[in-house]
Amino acid sequence: MHLLVNDPDPHARGVSRGAQLREGLTDALELYLRWFATLGRTEQQIRTDALRLLDNVAAWRSRYADEIAGIAAGAGIELWQAAALNGRTEIIAAAPSTQPECSTLVRVPDSGAPYGIQTWDWHIELAECWHTQEVRGTRYAFAGITEHGILGKIGVNSAGLGLFFNILGHQDDSAAGIPVHVLAAAVLGEAGSTAEALDLLRTAPIRTSGAFTLLDPGTAVCAELSPAGVTALDPEAGFLVHTNHFLDPDAAAREKRGLFEPDSQLRHAMMTARLQDYPTPAHTVDLVAFLRSEPGEPKLCCVPDADAAFGDRWATLATVLIEPAAQTVRVHAGSPNTVTDWRPFVAAETVVAR
């Protein structure tokens, strides 16, 4: 599914989003509420957490709270339910289970603009609950992917700022602060460069962790977010590589154990080794080979186990390429192992004929 949202009024953008996604959004909500229950979260706890998160958003940037309220109105769901979708990462911050997750690789050449790739790994049950999107009416238009009812995730904007998104785990994570998916929408809608994105992130109260790998036509940086703050990591030997563990040693000292290791470290090591063994990529599509995996290898490409229970059936739902210099994002609905074609989107202020 593809979504076009185009209105300068945040509440109206939300209404449009909710109305266009109405049926699929309620399916996503039902699945998330079911998953939250398997993690021991009651509906009352979810409601309390979601409304607290929404209050935090309203205090930081009220326009995003207005947009979430619009989603609820457009989709015909309760306000706390729309807030819970946007705060789903914060609500599951206490989950104890191991979670295969996403892998990101950015090439930063000596001359020319950076470009990158990411896999998005999530629950196979939610395979029909995400979409590509083009958003206009914000400071910068942006395009990319997100889940039904959630403002932002991975994408690029019309200023040529791209964002990749990996979840991390810190011992001090909690269902508080500004949801990371709201932060992603804010970065794409408001920031015109990696420097502006870092400045924006440092204004936000952050209580859950993630890695935002940011790239514009001239620079690339990975912003590791945690309750301790924002740490910027520079490229090494022309690349940025990130999975789901902290690379900053100070943050790593308070890594939340039992979530992603050793899977995250193994995926990171595999990609890093390939940077030495594979030919240096000359084009964005050359990065696909670096994120392929086969059975028995670290799970850069996730395939759900046939006998896995609900909540443990992980799959690579999408592969995303970003080229900031062209303000372009390309999306494949599946893993790098299955790439045959791409759906391209340009972050433009007006509709681009395709």
Secondary structure, DSSP 8 states (H G I E B T S, - for coil): -EEEEE-SSHHHHHHHHHHHTHHHHHHHHHHHHHHHHHTT--HHHHHHHHHHHHHHHHHH-HHHHHHHHHHHHHHT--HHHHHHHHTHHHHTTT--S-----EEEEE--SSS--EEEEEEEEEGGGTTSEEEEEEESSSS-EEEEEETT----EEEETTS-EEEEEE--BTT--S-SS-HHHHHHHHHHH-SSHHHHHHHHTTS---S-EEEEEE-SS-EEEEEEETTEEEEE--BTTEEEE-SS--SHHHHTTB-TTSSTTHHHHHHHHHHHHHHHS----SGGGGGGGG---TTS--SS----TT--TT--EEEEEEEEEEGGGTEEEEESS-GGG-S--EEEE--SS----
